[in-house]
Amino acid sequence: MYQVPDQSGRSVVITGANSGTGKEAATRLAGAGARVIMAVRTPEKGEAAKAEILHTFPDARLEVRRIDLADLGSVRSFAQELLDERAPINVLINNAGVMMPPKRNTTTDGFELQFGSNFLGPFALTNLMLPLLLAADAPRVATMSSGLASQGKIHFADLQHANRYRSLSAYSQSKLADLLMAQHLAKVSTERGWGLLSTSAHPGYTRTNLQKAGPNLGRARPRPLLRSGFTLVPSQAVEQGAEPILFAAADPAAEQGAYYGPKRMGLVGPTTTVKLPRSAHGIDLAASLWSIAEDLTGTTLPHQSLVAHS
C-alpha cells in the first residue's frame, strides 16, 4: 500500500470526503498528520465518516463543513468561510462527483447535473480558494477525473446536453472538462510563477458507491450499473483506488500538469503516470473551456496584485 508522506503542518480540503476515494484520502492524509477539512453535502454523513477515521487515528485533525457543488451559492459560502478565517490552505482535492444519472437533472443554477457538479462547482471552488492556496507553502490542486474522459468531447454547442441527453456522454464530458481545468491551471501557474502544482488523477475501476448512486438517481427500483458481461472486468478496492489522487495531492515526485492512474490496463494496480487522452488535446481547447466556465460561474483567477506568497 502506498505510504503518504508526512503531512504535518499542512491543511487539506477534500470534497466528497464522507465516502469512497474521498473518505480514504481523508483517512490517510489525516493519518499522515494533515489537518483535513471534509467538505461534504450532508454533514451527518460527514460526521459519521469523521468518527470512523478518529477510531483509527484518534489524534487526527478533522473538520466537517458543508458544501453542495451543485449549488454555486453553497460553493461561495464554503469558500467565504475559509477566506474569512485567513488560514492558508496547502491542498485542494476536487474529488466529489456524480456518475451517469439515467435522466437529465439540473443543478440549483440550472446546469446539467454532471457538468455542474463534476466541473463547474469544482471550477468555482478552485478559483475562489486560490488566494488561500497561493498564500500557503507548496500549494497544490489535485483534481479527480475518470478513465472515461478518453471518450469525452466538449460539446461547445450544447454543454448542458439540453438537446439530447445521454448519461455516458454527459459524464465523459464533465470528466474531460476536469482534466482540461487541471491542465490550464498548471499552465497559468507556470506562466505567472505561482509555484502552485496542478495535477489530476483517475481511480481506474474502483468499487465505490459512485457506480450505484448516480445511475439510480430518481429510480423507484435501484438496479446495478454493470450488466453480466462486465463482471469479469478487473476491479479494485477503494484503498488501492484512492492512491492516484493521494499521489497527485501529496507526493514530492508529482509533477506540474501530470495525470496519474492505475498501472494495469488503466483499471487496477499501483499508481503510474498516464498519458493525457487524445480528447484532451486541441489548440486553445482548455483555455476556451476555462473562459466559458468563468462566465457561467462568475468566478475568475485572482488578480496578480491579490496573490500573497508565503
C-alpha positions as a Python dict, from the first residue, in 0.01 Angstrom:
ca = {
    (1, 'M'): (0, 0, 0),
    (2, 'Y'): (118, 350, -88),
    (3, 'Q'): (258, 536, 213),
    (4, 'V'): (151, 901, 221),
    (5, 'P'): (450, 1126, 304),
    (6, 'D'): (446, 1323, 628),
    (7, 'Q'): (180, 1594, 604),
    (8, 'S'): (239, 1761, 940),
    (9, 'G'): (160, 2131, 929),
    (10, 'R'): (-38, 2109, 606),
    (11, 'S'): (-408, 2184, 563),
    (12, 'V'): (-612, 1992, 307),
    (13, 'V'): (-965, 2042, 175),
    (14, 'I'): (-1127, 1730, 26),
    (15, 'T'): (-1468, 1739, -140),
    (16, 'G'): (-1683, 1428, -107),
    (17, 'A'): (-1481, 1316, 194),
    (18, 'N'): (-1758, 1112, 356),
    (19, 'S'): (-1732, 806, 129),
    (20, 'G'): (-1530, 629, -140),
    (21, 'T'): (-1198, 769, -254),
    (22, 'G'): (-1263, 1094, -69),
    (23, 'K'): (-1302, 924, 266),
    (24, 'E'): (-999, 703, 202),
    (25, 'A'): (-792, 1008, 109),
    (26, 'A'): (-910, 1193, 419),
    (27, 'T'): (-820, 894, 636),
    (28, 'R'): (-469, 854, 504),
    (29, 'L'): (-385, 1223, 484),
    (30, 'A'): (-509, 1277, 840),
    (31, 'G'): (-312, 971, 948),
    (32, 'A'): (-3, 1131, 793),
    (33, 'G'): (-52, 1443, 1006),
    (34, 'A'): (-256, 1679, 787),
    (35, 'R'): (-539, 1896, 910),
    (36, 'V'): (-824, 1778, 688),
    (37, 'I'): (-1137, 1977, 609),
    (38, 'M'): (-1401, 1728, 499),
    (39, 'A'): (-1621, 1919, 253),
    (40, 'V'): (-1946, 1725, 221),
    (41, 'R'): (-2301, 1782, 103),
    (42, 'T'): (-2459, 1604, 402),
    (43, 'P'): (-2290, 1697, 733),
    (44, 'E'): (-2444, 1399, 916),
    (45, 'K'): (-2267, 1162, 679),
    (46, 'G'): (-1951, 1364, 716),
    (47, 'E'): (-1965, 1337, 1094),
    (48, 'A'): (-2016, 962, 1072),
    (49, 'A'): (-1711, 932, 846),
    (50, 'K'): (-1512, 1155, 1080),
    (51, 'A'): (-1598, 928, 1375),
    (52, 'E'): (-1476, 624, 1182),
    (53, 'I'): (-1148, 796, 1094),
    (54, 'L'): (-1096, 904, 1455),
    (55, 'H'): (-1147, 544, 1563),
    (56, 'T'): (-842, 456, 1353),
    (57, 'F'): (-645, 776, 1416),
    (58, 'P'): (-758, 925, 1749),
    (59, 'D'): (-529, 1227, 1711),
    (60, 'A'): (-647, 1314, 1360),
    (61, 'R'): (-737, 1678, 1299),
    (62, 'L'): (-1066, 1672, 1109),
    (63, 'E'): (-1333, 1931, 1041),
    (64, 'V'): (-1665, 1867, 867),
    (65, 'R'): (-1805, 2153, 661),
    (66, 'R'): (-2097, 2164, 422),
    (67, 'I'): (-2067, 2228, 50),
    (68, 'D'): (-2303, 2141, -234),
    (69, 'L'): (-2115, 2152, -562),
    (70, 'A'): (-2448, 2156, -745),
    (71, 'D'): (-2523, 2497, -591),
    (72, 'L'): (-2282, 2783, -664),
    (73, 'G'): (-2423, 2976, -370),
    (74, 'S'): (-2315, 2693, -141),
    (75, 'V'): (-1972, 2687, -304),
    (76, 'R'): (-1932, 3060, -245),
    (77, 'S'): (-2043, 3031, 118),
    (78, 'F'): (-1799, 2747, 184),
    (79, 'A'): (-1509, 2937, 28),
    (80, 'Q'): (-1600, 3261, 204),
    (81, 'E'): (-1591, 3090, 544),
    (82, 'L'): (-1233, 2985, 480),
    (83, 'L'): (-1138, 3321, 331),
    (84, 'D'): (-1273, 3496, 640),
    (85, 'E'): (-1057, 3274, 861),
    (86, 'R'): (-747, 3375, 658),
    (87, 'A'): (-569, 3045, 724),
    (88, 'P'): (-368, 2927, 422),
    (89, 'I'): (-477, 2602, 256),
    (90, 'N'): (-197, 2385, 120),
    (91, 'V'): (-402, 2137, -83),
    (92, 'L'): (-742, 2132, -250),
    (93, 'I'): (-860, 1791, -367),
    (94, 'N'): (-1152, 1815, -610),
    (95, 'N'): (-1284, 1465, -556),
    (96, 'A'): (-1665, 1469, -529),
    (97, 'G'): (-1884, 1388, -827),
    (98, 'V'): (-2196, 1224, -963),
    (99, 'M'): (-2197, 950, -1225),
    (100, 'M'): (-2447, 887, -1502),
    (101, 'P'): (-2797, 959, -1371),
    (102, 'P'): (-3041, 799, -1617),
    (103, 'K'): (-3241, 1117, -1677),
    (104, 'R'): (-3127, 1473, -1725),
    (105, 'N'): (-3122, 1657, -1394),
    (106, 'T'): (-3014, 2013, -1326),
    (107, 'T'): (-2825, 2194, -1053),
    (108, 'T'): (-2966, 2477, -844),
    (109, 'D'): (-2828, 2717, -1104),
    (110, 'G'): (-2985, 2531, -1397),
    (111, 'F'): (-2681, 2347, -1531),
    (112, 'E'): (-2690, 1983, -1635),
    (113, 'L'): (-2615, 1797, -1313),
    (114, 'Q'): (-2293, 1621, -1414),
    (115, 'F'): (-2141, 1922, -1590),
    (116, 'G'): (-2242, 2140, -1296),
    (117, 'S'): (-2142, 1912, -1007),
    (118, 'N'): (-1834, 1748, -1158),
    (119, 'F'): (-1686, 2051, -1331),
    (120, 'L'): (-1845, 2392, -1274),
    (121, 'G'): (-1872, 2351, -895),
    (122, 'P'): (-1507, 2242, -855),
    (123, 'F'): (-1402, 2509, -1105),
    (124, 'A'): (-1568, 2783, -899),
    (125, 'L'): (-1431, 2640, -574),
    (126, 'T'): (-1078, 2633, -713),
    (127, 'N'): (-1092, 2993, -831),
    (128, 'L'): (-1242, 3115, -505),
    (129, 'M'): (-983, 2933, -294),
    (130, 'L'): (-677, 3032, -496),
    (131, 'P'): (-590, 3328, -268),
    (132, 'L'): (-564, 3089, 29),
    (133, 'L'): (-374, 2831, -172),
    (134, 'L'): (-127, 3084, -309),
    (135, 'A'): (-60, 3211, 44),
    (136, 'A'): (44, 2859, 154),
    (137, 'D'): (370, 2670, 133),
    (138, 'A'): (399, 2438, -170),
    (139, 'P'): (29, 2460, -268),
    (140, 'R'): (-147, 2201, -482),
    (141, 'V'): (-479, 2143, -653),
    (142, 'A'): (-544, 1777, -731),
    (143, 'T'): (-850, 1707, -946),
    (144, 'M'): (-1020, 1370, -989),
    (145, 'S'): (-1102, 1279, -1346),
    (146, 'S'): (-1201, 940, -1490),
    (147, 'G'): (-1072, 691, -1743),
    (148, 'L'): (-1393, 768, -1932),
    (149, 'A'): (-1257, 1115, -2006),
    (150, 'S'): (-1090, 947, -2306),
    (151, 'Q'): (-1438, 900, -2454),
    (152, 'G'): (-1537, 1257, -2380),
    (153, 'K'): (-1589, 1552, -2609),
    (154, 'I'): (-1658, 1911, -2514),
    (155, 'H'): (-1991, 1988, -2680),
    (156, 'F'): (-1950, 2365, -2702),
    (157, 'A'): (-2280, 2399, -2889),
    (158, 'D'): (-2467, 2211, -2615),
    (159, 'L'): (-2259, 2197, -2297),
    (160, 'Q'): (-2568, 2130, -2086),
    (161, 'H'): (-2690, 1838, -2302),
    (162, 'A'): (-3024, 2014, -2333),
    (163, 'N'): (-3090, 1898, -2689),
    (164, 'R'): (-3006, 1532, -2639),
    (165, 'Y'): (-2916, 1387, -2302),
    (166, 'R'): (-2704, 1075, -2290),
    (167, 'S'): (-2576, 992, -1944),
    (168, 'L'): (-2240, 847, -2054),
    (169, 'S'): (-2170, 1133, -2295),
    (170, 'A'): (-2252, 1392, -2028),
    (171, 'Y'): (-2039, 1215, -1768),
    (172, 'S'): (-1742, 1174, -2003),
    (173, 'Q'): (-1762, 1541, -2100),
    (174, 'S'): (-1761, 1650, -1735),
    (175, 'K'): (-1454, 1442, -1651),
    (176, 'L'): (-1271, 1557, -1963),
    (177, 'A'): (-1353, 1912, -1851),
    (178, 'D'): (-1187, 1835, -1517),
    (179, 'L'): (-871, 1727, -1698),
    (180, 'L'): (-870, 2044, -1908),
    (181, 'M'): (-922, 2255, -1595),
    (182, 'A'): (-620, 2094, -1428),
    (183, 'Q'): (-409, 2144, -1740),
    (184, 'H'): (-499, 2509, -1782),
    (185, 'L'): (-438, 2585, -1415),
    (186, 'A'): (-94, 2422, -1443),
    (187, 'K'): (-16, 2639, -1746),
    (188, 'V'): (-129, 2960, -1572),
    (189, 'S'): (65, 2878, -1256),
    (190, 'T'): (382, 2817, -1455),
    (191, 'E'): (343, 3134, -1663),
    (192, 'R'): (275, 3351, -1359),
    (193, 'G'): (536, 3191, -1136),
    (194, 'W'): (283, 3099, -867),
    (195, 'G'): (456, 2780, -754),
    (196, 'L'): (119, 2605, -736),
    (197, 'L'): (116, 2244, -857),
    (198, 'S'): (-195, 2144, -1054),
    (199, 'T'): (-232, 1769, -1102),
    (200, 'S'): (-506, 1524, -1194),
    (201, 'A'): (-581, 1156, -1138),
    (202, 'H'): (-830, 884, -1210),
    (203, 'P'): (-912, 581, -993),
    (204, 'G'): (-946, 316, -1262),
    (205, 'Y'): (-1226, 74, -1188),
    (206, 'T'): (-1262, 119, -815),
    (207, 'R'): (-1563, -21, -633),
    (208, 'T'): (-1741, 272, -463),
    (209, 'N'): (-2094, 398, -410),
    (210, 'L'): (-2047, 626, -713),
    (211, 'Q'): (-2138, 346, -953),
    (212, 'K'): (-2469, 288, -775),
    (213, 'A'): (-2587, 631, -663),
    (214, 'G'): (-2584, 817, -995),
    (215, 'P'): (-2739, 553, -1222),
    (216, 'N'): (-3018, 501, -968),
    (217, 'L'): (-3093, 870, -917),
    (218, 'G'): (-3469, 907, -946),
    (219, 'R'): (-3535, 536, -988),
    (220, 'A'): (-3801, 378, -769),
    (221, 'R'): (-3629, 39, -800),
    (222, 'P'): (-3246, 50, -792),
    (223, 'R'): (-3053, -154, -1043),
    (224, 'P'): (-2682, -225, -1088),
    (225, 'L'): (-2475, -17, -1325),
    (226, 'L'): (-2287, -306, -1484),
    (227, 'R'): (-2451, -599, -1658),
    (228, 'S'): (-2324, -957, -1657),
    (229, 'G'): (-2086, -902, -1947),
    (230, 'F'): (-1880, -661, -1739),
    (231, 'T'): (-1845, -868, -1425),
    (232, 'L'): (-1509, -1006, -1540),
    (233, 'V'): (-1354, -659, -1576),
    (234, 'P'): (-1074, -622, -1317),
    (235, 'S'): (-1170, -401, -1025),
    (236, 'Q'): (-1010, -291, -702),
    (237, 'A'): (-1100, -179, -352),
    (238, 'V'): (-1103, 185, -253),
    (239, 'E'): (-773, 152, -61),
    (240, 'Q'): (-594, 99, -394),
    (241, 'G'): (-824, 320, -598),
    (242, 'A'): (-755, 628, -387),
    (243, 'E'): (-381, 607, -438),
    (244, 'P'): (-358, 803, -767),
    (245, 'I'): (-529, 1107, -614),
    (246, 'L'): (-320, 1070, -298),
    (247, 'F'): (-3, 1066, -507),
    (248, 'A'): (-124, 1368, -706),
    (249, 'A'): (-206, 1557, -386),
    (250, 'A'): (84, 1469, -161),
    (251, 'D'): (383, 1301, -321),
    (252, 'P'): (705, 1505, -367),
    (253, 'A'): (755, 1333, -703),
    (254, 'A'): (425, 1458, -850),
    (255, 'E'): (486, 1691, -1143),
    (256, 'Q'): (316, 2001, -1278),
    (257, 'G'): (26, 1910, -1506),
    (258, 'A'): (80, 1535, -1465),
    (259, 'Y'): (-204, 1282, -1478),
    (260, 'Y'): (-194, 971, -1257),
    (261, 'G'): (-385, 645, -1261),
    (262, 'P'): (-360, 266, -1213),
    (263, 'K'): (-81, 88, -1398),
    (264, 'R'): (-259, -230, -1509),
    (265, 'M'): (-488, -177, -1808),
    (266, 'G'): (-571, 165, -1667),
    (267, 'L'): (-810, -15, -1432),
    (268, 'V'): (-624, -153, -1132),
    (269, 'G'): (-284, -166, -966),
    (270, 'P'): (-18, 70, -838),
    (271, 'T'): (-7, 434, -943),
    (272, 'T'): (175, 544, -1254),
    (273, 'T'): (188, 849, -1477),
    (274, 'V'): (-61, 812, -1761),
    (275, 'K'): (-81, 996, -2090),
    (276, 'L'): (-348, 1255, -2140),
    (277, 'P'): (-615, 1110, -2370),
    (278, 'R'): (-637, 1236, -2725),
    (279, 'S'): (-965, 1403, -2630),
    (280, 'A'): (-773, 1646, -2405),
    (281, 'H'): (-557, 1778, -2689),
    (282, 'G'): (-656, 2068, -2907),
    (283, 'I'): (-538, 2421, -2973),
    (284, 'D'): (-689, 2651, -2711),
    (285, 'L'): (-934, 2378, -2601),
    (286, 'A'): (-858, 2415, -2230),
    (287, 'A'): (-837, 2795, -2246),
    (288, 'S'): (-1167, 2818, -2434),
    (289, 'L'): (-1346, 2597, -2182),
    (290, 'W'): (-1192, 2793, -1893),
    (291, 'S'): (-1321, 3121, -2036),
    (292, 'I'): (-1673, 2981, -2074),
    (293, 'A'): (-1665, 2839, -1722),
    (294, 'E'): (-1566, 3180, -1587),
    (295, 'D'): (-1875, 3331, -1748),
    (296, 'L'): (-2104, 3051, -1627),
    (297, 'T'): (-1982, 3059, -1266),
    (298, 'G'): (-1898, 3427, -1229),
    (299, 'T'): (-1556, 3334, -1092),
    (300, 'T'): (-1211, 3404, -1226),
    (301, 'L'): (-843, 3377, -1146),
    (302, 'P'): (-723, 3619, -876),
    (303, 'H'): (-559, 3939, -987),
    (304, 'Q'): (-183, 3927, -962),
    (305, 'S'): (-191, 4205, -704),
    (306, 'L'): (-405, 3991, -473),
    (307, 'V'): (-170, 3694, -475),
    (308, 'A'): (11, 3673, -142),
    (309, 'H'): (308, 3439, -142),
    (310, 'S'): (424, 3292, 186),
}
